[in-house]
Amino acid sequence: MKINIIGTGNVASHLMKAFDGKAKTVQINSHTLEGLDPSADVTIISVTDRAIRDVASRLPEMKGIVAHTSGSVGMDALEGEAGINNYGVFYPLQTFSKNVSLQYDKIPFFIEGESDITTTKLLNLASLISDTVNVADSSKRKAIHVASVFACNFANFLWNCADTVLKENQLPFEILRPLLIETIRKTEEISPFDAQTGPARRNDTGVIESHLQMLSNRQELATIYELLSSSIRSHYHN
Amino acid sequence: MKINIIGTGNVASHLMKAFDGKAKTVQINSHTLEGLDPSADVTIISVTDRAIRDVASRLPEMKGIVAHTSGSVGMDALEGEAGINNYGVFYPLQTFSKNVSLQYDKIPFFIEGESDITTTKLLNLASLISDTVNVADSSKRKAIHVASVFACNFANFLWNCADTVLKENQLPFEILRPLLIETIRKTEEISPFDAQTGPARRNDTGVIESHLQMLSNRQELATIYELLSSSIRSHYHN
């Protein structure tokens, strides 16, 4: 199995590591495409969403499958390009950071192919590195991506907000860790809807007011606090 | 050691369990105060924030320490009551749900006392059940509470939002679990500020627009998506 991985960002670099010892991989600069093997079994385009079509349009005639790794770009972004015969999507649902190592076999992959044969080949490819491999069309994959933005990117940003409040009071982020771990663990037992706690869940307007007052010198945090509190209250107290 | 625990909510009930076998505890209904022992070493008032003063005002002459468990109510809520001599705060930083079991020794406690003797006694009491016991005055404790609302209550609500998006697409919340676990784990290696990923972090307006379009039939989710994305963008791209 020979794979071109086009891209030098976090996802491309982690895919290189994930396939290490499991397939013959070459990492390719998306600007020059130098070293690209047109006879590779699979070519993975792992670049920013808006660069995918451009890279696809510059490919020579490719013998194998060409797939991108984006959660939000449809499979059709690879359709109709002169160099591309078989194409699909190879989407890993994970947060990738530079210099942060990962257990690749725990990453769910969502696969789509232009034909059943392509889908099967991409599923097999993902199975080389992951225990959880699924088929998902472009619309399902987009929903998964939106959900992951809420669940991961936005949740992380709220931890950043919490860190800001703590830092102003000379407190380390680490004091929140048992709470964070329990907050996640709880959703294994009950749904996030049932797991909701806090002043807004209890409709405790006194606490909400006093928190907003504390945040009055931090308008951005106050705005987020207010919107999420009112959203929670309307979910549970209407 | 004899303890009155006043309240029948989640925190009170979990404190009863936590002290099981470590102190002689009685759980007291906050309305009747029936069974309250005025000679107990400590009386813990674990009721909603706005009920604390009312309960405090109805106590008979208490021999021991009276403490509340609130993150947001100042210690002074217990000051000047006829029945109260020594008082303080006994604040566990955790999310408590009915029927969800907890590892009590991992819960950080934040303690405040009206005198050094009271503080020491409450620290010792917390040490009976927890490995992490700290002193924090009312202003620090309030900051911790605000931070925990962002980090826990609001993050959980975002998981509920993610669950809503997934459910509409017949996808289970469980597919997000490896991502959630990694998102938290990453903050052990790098700060939440450095751990931020996603379309807003990359200033990828194309993806943000396409996500907002997908959420156009869910105005509430779209509003949250828009505010948090613009907040992230202004943090990283100004």
Chai-1 contact restraints between the chains, C-beta under 6 A:
chainA,res_idxA,chainB,res_idxB,connection_type,confidence,min_distance_angstrom,max_distance_angstrom,comment,restraint_id
A,D49,B,G206,contact,1.0,0.0,6.0,A-B,restraint_1
A,D49,B,V207,contact,1.0,0.0,6.0,A-B,restraint_2
A,R50,B,G206,contact,1.0,0.0,6.0,A-B,restraint_3
A,S72,B,V207,contact,1.0,0.0,6.0,A-B,restraint_4
A,S72,B,S210,contact,1.0,0.0,6.0,A-B,restraint_5
A,L93,B,L179,contact,1.0,0.0,6.0,A-B,restraint_6
A,Q94,B,L179,contact,1.0,0.0,6.0,A-B,restraint_7
A,T95,B,E182,contact,1.0,0.0,6.0,A-B,restraint_8
A,T95,B,T183,contact,1.0,0.0,6.0,A-B,restraint_9
A,T95,B,T197,contact,1.0,0.0,6.0,A-B,restraint_10
A,V100,B,K186,contact,1.0,0.0,6.0,A-B,restraint_11
A,V100,B,E189,contact,1.0,0.0,6.0,A-B,restraint_12
A,K106,B,P178,contact,1.0,0.0,6.0,A-B,restraint_13
A,P108,B,I175,contact,1.0,0.0,6.0,A-B,restraint_14
A,K140,B,N169,contact,1.0,0.0,6.0,A-B,restraint_15
A,A143,B,V165,contact,1.0,0.0,6.0,A-B,restraint_16
A,A143,B,N169,contact,1.0,0.0,6.0,A-B,restraint_17
A,V146,B,V165,contact,1.0,0.0,6.0,A-B,restraint_18
A,V146,B,H211,contact,1.0,0.0,6.0,A-B,restraint_19
A,V146,B,M214,contact,1.0,0.0,6.0,A-B,restraint_20
A,A147,B,A162,contact,1.0,0.0,6.0,A-B,restraint_21
A,A147,B,V165,contact,1.0,0.0,6.0,A-B,restraint_22
A,A147,B,L166,contact,1.0,0.0,6.0,A-B,restraint_23
A,S148,B,L179,contact,1.0,0.0,6.0,A-B,restraint_24
A,V149,B,G198,contact,1.0,0.0,6.0,A-B,restraint_25
A,F150,B,L158,contact,1.0,0.0,6.0,A-B,restraint_26
A,F150,B,C161,contact,1.0,0.0,6.0,A-B,restraint_27
A,F150,B,A162,contact,1.0,0.0,6.0,A-B,restraint_28
A,A151,B,W159,contact,1.0,0.0,6.0,A-B,restraint_29
A,A151,B,A162,contact,1.0,0.0,6.0,A-B,restraint_30
A,A151,B,L176,contact,1.0,0.0,6.0,A-B,restraint_31
A,C152,B,L179,contact,1.0,0.0,6.0,A-B,restraint_32
A,C152,B,T183,contact,1.0,0.0,6.0,A-B,restraint_33
A,N153,B,G198,contact,1.0,0.0,6.0,A-B,restraint_34
A,F154,B,L158,contact,1.0,0.0,6.0,A-B,restraint_35
A,F154,B,L228,contact,1.0,0.0,6.0,A-B,restraint_36
A,A155,B,A155,contact,1.0,0.0,6.0,A-B,restraint_37
A,A155,B,L158,contact,1.0,0.0,6.0,A-B,restraint_38
A,N156,B,T183,contact,1.0,0.0,6.0,A-B,restraint_39
A,N156,B,P192,contact,1.0,0.0,6.0,A-B,restraint_40
A,N156,B,A195,contact,1.0,0.0,6.0,A-B,restraint_41
A,N156,B,Q196,contact,1.0,0.0,6.0,A-B,restraint_42
A,F157,B,I232,contact,1.0,0.0,6.0,A-B,restraint_43
A,L158,B,F150,contact,1.0,0.0,6.0,A-B,restraint_44
A,L158,B,F154,contact,1.0,0.0,6.0,A-B,restraint_45
A,L158,B,A155,contact,1.0,0.0,6.0,A-B,restraint_46
A,W159,B,A151,contact,1.0,0.0,6.0,A-B,restraint_47
A,W159,B,P192,contact,1.0,0.0,6.0,A-B,restraint_48
A,N160,B,P192,contact,1.0,0.0,6.0,A-B,restraint_49
A,N160,B,F193,contact,1.0,0.0,6.0,A-B,restraint_50
A,C161,B,F150,contact,1.0,0.0,6.0,A-B,restraint_51
A,A162,B,A147,contact,1.0,0.0,6.0,A-B,restraint_52
A,A162,B,F150,contact,1.0,0.0,6.0,A-B,restraint_53
A,A162,B,A151,contact,1.0,0.0,6.0,A-B,restraint_54
A,D163,B,P192,contact,1.0,0.0,6.0,A-B,restraint_55
A,V165,B,A143,contact,1.0,0.0,6.0,A-B,restraint_56
A,V165,B,V146,contact,1.0,0.0,6.0,A-B,restraint_57
A,V165,B,A147,contact,1.0,0.0,6.0,A-B,restraint_58
A,L166,B,A147,contact,1.0,0.0,6.0,A-B,restraint_59
A,N169,B,K140,contact,1.0,0.0,6.0,A-B,restraint_60
A,N169,B,A143,contact,1.0,0.0,6.0,A-B,restraint_61
A,I175,B,P108,contact,1.0,0.0,6.0,A-B,restraint_62
A,L176,B,A151,contact,1.0,0.0,6.0,A-B,restraint_63
A,P178,B,K106,contact,1.0,0.0,6.0,A-B,restraint_64
A,L179,B,L93,contact,1.0,0.0,6.0,A-B,restraint_65
A,L179,B,Q94,contact,1.0,0.0,6.0,A-B,restraint_66
A,L179,B,S148,contact,1.0,0.0,6.0,A-B,restraint_67
A,L179,B,C152,contact,1.0,0.0,6.0,A-B,restraint_68
A,L180,B,I184,contact,1.0,0.0,6.0,A-B,restraint_69
A,E182,B,T95,contact,1.0,0.0,6.0,A-B,restraint_70
A,T183,B,T95,contact,1.0,0.0,6.0,A-B,restraint_71
A,T183,B,C152,contact,1.0,0.0,6.0,A-B,restraint_72
A,T183,B,N156,contact,1.0,0.0,6.0,A-B,restraint_73
A,I184,B,L180,contact,1.0,0.0,6.0,A-B,restraint_74
A,K186,B,V100,contact,1.0,0.0,6.0,A-B,restraint_75
A,E189,B,V100,contact,1.0,0.0,6.0,A-B,restraint_76
A,P192,B,N156,contact,1.0,0.0,6.0,A-B,restraint_77
A,P192,B,W159,contact,1.0,0.0,6.0,A-B,restraint_78
A,P192,B,N160,contact,1.0,0.0,6.0,A-B,restraint_79
A,P192,B,D163,contact,1.0,0.0,6.0,A-B,restraint_80
A,F193,B,N160,contact,1.0,0.0,6.0,A-B,restraint_81
A,A195,B,N156,contact,1.0,0.0,6.0,A-B,restraint_82
A,Q196,B,N156,contact,1.0,0.0,6.0,A-B,restraint_83
A,T197,B,T95,contact,1.0,0.0,6.0,A-B,restraint_84
A,G198,B,V149,contact,1.0,0.0,6.0,A-B,restraint_85
A,G198,B,N153,contact,1.0,0.0,6.0,A-B,restraint_86
A,G206,B,D49,contact,1.0,0.0,6.0,A-B,restraint_87
A,G206,B,R50,contact,1.0,0.0,6.0,A-B,restraint_88
A,V207,B,D49,contact,1.0,0.0,6.0,A-B,restraint_89
A,V207,B,S72,contact,1.0,0.0,6.0,A-B,restraint_90
A,S210,B,S72,contact,1.0,0.0,6.0,A-B,restraint_91
A,H211,B,V146,contact,1.0,0.0,6.0,A-B,restraint_92
A,M214,B,V146,contact,1.0,0.0,6.0,A-B,restraint_93
A,E220,B,S231,contact,1.0,0.0,6.0,A-B,restraint_94
A,L227,B,L227,contact,1.0,0.0,6.0,A-B,restraint_95
A,L228,B,F154,contact,1.0,0.0,6.0,A-B,restraint_96
A,S231,B,E220,contact,1.0,0.0,6.0,A-B,restraint_97
A,I232,B,F157,contact,1.0,0.0,6.0,A-B,restraint_98
